[in-house]
Amino acid sequence: MTPYTQEVELARRLAREAGAIALKHRAAGVTAVEKPGGEGPVTAADRECDAHIRAALGAAFPSDGLLTEETPDDGAWRTVARVWMVDPLDGTKDYVQGGEEFAAMVGLCVDGLPVVGAVYRPLGDLLYWAAQGHGAFLEHAGVTTRLQCARGVPAKPVVAVSKNHPSRKLDTLLAALGPLTALPSGSVGLKIGLIAQGKASAYLNGSSKTCLWDSCAPQAILLEAGGVITDLYGTPITYAAGLNHPNGLFCATVDVHTALKDNVAATARRVMSGGMA
């Protein structure tokens, strides 16, 4: 038992249920429209998953705040200590294109720190989850495995990068880090899951548009697996002010983050000076 047993059990269930909703819509055929302001595609699956998760969380924890991608932010979540942050279908572009790397993500932030997270990839039936003080785990094919980040600094680290959002500035940043193997992946949560599994050493994100709901659940998992998450300048990311992480993300194992953080920060200051992209 953990202080968040009920919360993590609900997060796991809702992530799986949202995954099932996404697959139902995909089987029937997916139509996407562009969000206002060019913020990316949205589908009926995104909206149904969002509504389903919000209703369940509101019923189970009516005093908690709610911040979800597909519901306009009314700011009420900033007045309470406990806030659920949800991306009901992360990786919508991959989902629309017929790819496999999309996920439902349900996280709980308490006093500004992610403490519960569930990230579910329905294709492949992969469920990453964690609760503060309890550890991080992967459920796959009926088997539950404890997650632990790798130790040491590989001569050629595997770095997870965005599959669907190319960036010349990020390419320049990666090139400055020395020999590495880039591993393209879809959802933010799935890329961070690769680090928790020991399949990648780091994930660099140069976008200023990555939001709190993109990072909350994955951060809870990465921290419990023994990893580190900061912005590109090495500053801890926060969950108290705006909706975005304006200085990108640098997620990694402890050893790799320590080894690369100064170079990442210095290079980011040089190549990202015109704004993240």
C-alpha positions in Angstrom: 0.0 0.0 0.0 1.1 3.6 -0.7 -0.3 6.9 0.2 -1.6 7.0 -3.4 -2.9 3.5 -3.9 -6.4 4.5 -4.8 -5.1 7.2 -7.1 -2.7 5.0 -9.1 -5.2 2.2 -9.4 -7.7 4.7 -10.9 -5.1 6.3 -13.2 -4.1 2.9 -14.5 -7.7 1.9 -15.2 -8.6 5.2 -16.9 -5.5 5.1 -19.1 -6.5 1.6 -20.3 -10.1 2.7 -20.9 -9.0 5.7 -22.9 -6.8 3.5 -24.9 -9.8 1.3 -25.7 -11.8 4.3 -26.8 -9.0 5.4 -29.1 -8.9 2.0 -30.7 -12.7 1.9 -31.1 -12.5 5.2 -33.0 -9.6 4.1 -35.1 -11.4 0.9 -36.2 -14.4 3.1 -37.3 -12.1 5.5 -39.2 -10.4 8.7 -37.9 -11.1 12.2 -39.1 -8.9 15.0 -37.6 -9.4 18.8 -37.6 -6.8 21.4 -36.8 -7.1 23.1 -33.5 -7.4 26.9 -33.5 -4.0 28.6 -33.7 -2.4 25.7 -35.4 -1.9 23.8 -32.2 -2.1 20.4 -33.9 -4.8 17.9 -34.9 -7.7 16.8 -32.7 -10.1 14.0 -33.2 -13.4 12.7 -31.8 -11.3 10.1 -30.0 -9.3 12.9 -28.2 -12.5 14.5 -27.0 -14.3 11.3 -25.9 -11.2 10.1 -24.0 -11.0 13.5 -22.3 -14.6 13.6 -21.3 -14.5 10.0 -20.0 -11.4 10.6 -17.8 -12.7 14.0 -16.5 -16.0 12.4 -15.5 -14.4 9.5 -13.6 -11.8 11.7 -11.9 -14.4 14.3 -10.9 -16.6 11.6 -9.4 -13.8 9.9 -7.5 -11.9 13.0 -6.3 -14.4 16.0 -6.5 -12.1 18.3 -4.5 -9.1 17.8 -6.8 -8.2 20.1 -9.6 -8.4 19.0 -13.3 -6.3 20.1 -16.2 -6.8 18.2 -19.4 -5.7 19.0 -23.0 -9.1 19.0 -24.6 -11.0 21.1 -22.1 -10.4 24.9 -21.9 -8.4 25.9 -18.9 -10.5 27.9 -16.4 -7.6 28.4 -14.0 -9.4 26.7 -11.1 -6.7 24.1 -10.7 -4.2 26.7 -9.6 -6.2 27.1 -6.3 -5.8 23.6 -5.0 -2.9 21.4 -3.9 -3.9 18.3 -5.8 -4.3 18.5 -9.6 -4.9 15.8 -12.1 -3.1 16.6 -15.4 -4.3 14.5 -18.3 -3.4 14.1 -22.0 -6.2 11.8 -23.1 -4.5 10.9 -26.4 -0.8 11.9 -26.6 0.7 11.5 -30.1 -2.5 12.4 -32.0 -0.5 13.0 -35.2 0.8 9.4 -35.1 -2.6 8.2 -34.2 -4.2 9.9 -37.3 -1.4 8.7 -39.6 -2.0 5.0 -38.6 1.1 4.7 -36.4 1.4 2.8 -33.1 3.1 5.3 -30.9 0.2 7.1 -29.2 -0.8 6.9 -25.6 -3.3 7.9 -22.9 -1.6 9.7 -20.0 -3.1 10.3 -16.5 -1.0 12.1 -13.8 -1.5 13.5 -10.4 0.5 16.5 -9.2 0.5 17.4 -5.5 2.0 20.6 -4.2 3.7 21.1 -7.6 5.3 17.7 -7.9 4.0 14.8 -10.0 3.4 11.8 -7.7 1.3 9.4 -9.7 1.5 8.6 -13.4 0.0 6.1 -15.9 1.0 6.0 -19.6 -0.8 3.5 -21.7 0.1 2.5 -25.3 -2.9 0.5 -26.5 -1.2 -1.0 -29.5 1.2 -3.4 -27.9 -0.6 -3.2 -24.6 2.1 -1.4 -22.7 1.2 0.3 -19.4 3.8 2.3 -17.6 2.8 3.5 -14.1 4.3 4.7 -10.9 3.3 6.1 -7.4 5.6 8.2 -5.3 7.6 6.0 -2.9 6.4 2.8 -4.5 8.4 2.5 -7.7 7.8 2.5 -11.4 6.4 -0.5 -13.3 5.6 -1.8 -16.8 2.7 -4.1 -17.4 2.9 -6.1 -20.6 1.2 -9.3 -21.7 0.1 -10.0 -18.2 3.6 -9.6 -16.7 4.5 -6.7 -14.4 8.2 -5.6 -14.4 9.8 -3.0 -12.1 11.5 -0.2 -14.1 14.9 1.0 -13.3 17.0 3.5 -15.3 20.4 2.3 -16.6 23.6 3.3 -14.9 26.8 4.7 -16.4 27.4 6.8 -19.5 27.5 4.9 -22.8 30.1 5.8 -25.4 27.2 6.3 -27.8 24.0 7.1 -25.8 20.6 6.3 -27.3 18.6 9.5 -27.3 14.9 9.5 -27.9 13.7 12.2 -30.3 10.4 13.3 -31.7 9.1 11.1 -34.6 6.6 13.7 -36.0 8.0 17.1 -35.0 11.4 17.7 -36.8 13.4 20.7 -35.7 16.6 22.0 -37.2 17.6 23.6 -33.9 17.2 20.4 -32.0 19.2 18.6 -34.7 22.0 21.2 -34.1 21.7 20.6 -30.3 22.0 16.8 -30.8 25.0 17.1 -33.1 26.8 19.1 -30.4 26.5 16.3 -27.9 29.0 14.0 -29.7 28.3 10.4 -30.9 24.8 9.2 -30.2 22.1 7.1 -31.6 18.8 8.9 -32.3 15.7 6.8 -31.5 12.6 8.4 -33.1 9.4 7.8 -31.1 5.9 9.3 -30.8 4.3 10.3 -27.5 6.3 12.2 -24.9 5.3 9.6 -22.4 6.5 6.7 -24.5 9.9 8.4 -25.1 10.3 8.9 -21.3 9.2 5.3 -20.9 12.1 4.2 -23.0 14.5 5.8 -20.5 12.7 4.1 -17.6 13.0 0.8 -19.3 16.7 1.2 -20.0 16.2 1.3 -23.7 17.3 5.0 -24.0 19.6 7.2 -22.0 18.0 10.5 -22.7 15.2 12.5 -24.4 15.7 16.0 -25.6 12.7 18.2 -26.4 13.3 21.7 -27.8 9.7 22.8 -28.1 8.3 25.7 -26.0 4.8 24.2 -26.7 5.1 21.1 -24.6 2.5 21.4 -21.9 2.0 20.3 -18.2 -0.3 17.4 -19.3 2.5 16.1 -21.6 5.0 15.8 -18.8 3.1 15.1 -15.5 2.4 11.4 -15.7 5.8 10.6 -17.5 7.7 12.6 -14.9 6.2 10.6 -12.0 7.3 7.4 -13.8 10.8 8.6 -14.6 11.5 9.9 -11.1 10.4 6.6 -9.5 12.6 4.7 -12.0 15.6 6.8 -10.9 15.8 9.3 -13.7 16.0 13.1 -13.9 13.9 15.7 -15.7 14.7 19.4 -16.1 14.5 22.0 -18.9 17.3 22.3 -21.4 19.2 24.7 -19.1 19.1 22.2 -16.2 16.4 24.0 -14.2 13.7 21.8 -12.6 10.4 22.1 -14.4 7.5 23.5 -12.5 3.7 23.0 -12.4 2.6 26.3 -10.8 2.6 29.0 -13.5 1.8 28.7 -17.2 0.6 25.8 -19.2 3.8 25.2 -21.1 7.5 24.4 -20.5 9.0 27.3 -22.3 12.6 26.0 -22.2 12.0 22.5 -23.4 12.8 19.3 -21.6 15.9 17.3 -20.8 15.0 13.9 -19.5 17.7 11.3 -18.8 19.3 8.8 -16.5 21.1 10.3 -13.5 24.6 9.6 -14.9 23.8 10.8 -18.4 22.1 13.9 -17.2 25.1 14.7 -15.0 27.5 14.1 -17.9 25.7 16.1 -20.5 23.9 18.9 -18.7 26.5 21.6 -19.0 27.0 20.9 -22.7 23.2 20.7 -23.3 22.7 24.0 -21.5 25.5 25.8 -23.3 24.4 24.5 -26.7 20.8 25.3 -26.0 21.7 28.9 -25.1 23.5 29.2 -28.5 21.1 27.5 -30.8 17.8 28.2 -29.1 18.4 31.9 -28.6 15.8 32.8 -31.2 13.2 30.8 -29.3 12.4 27.1 -29.0 11.3 25.2 -32.1 
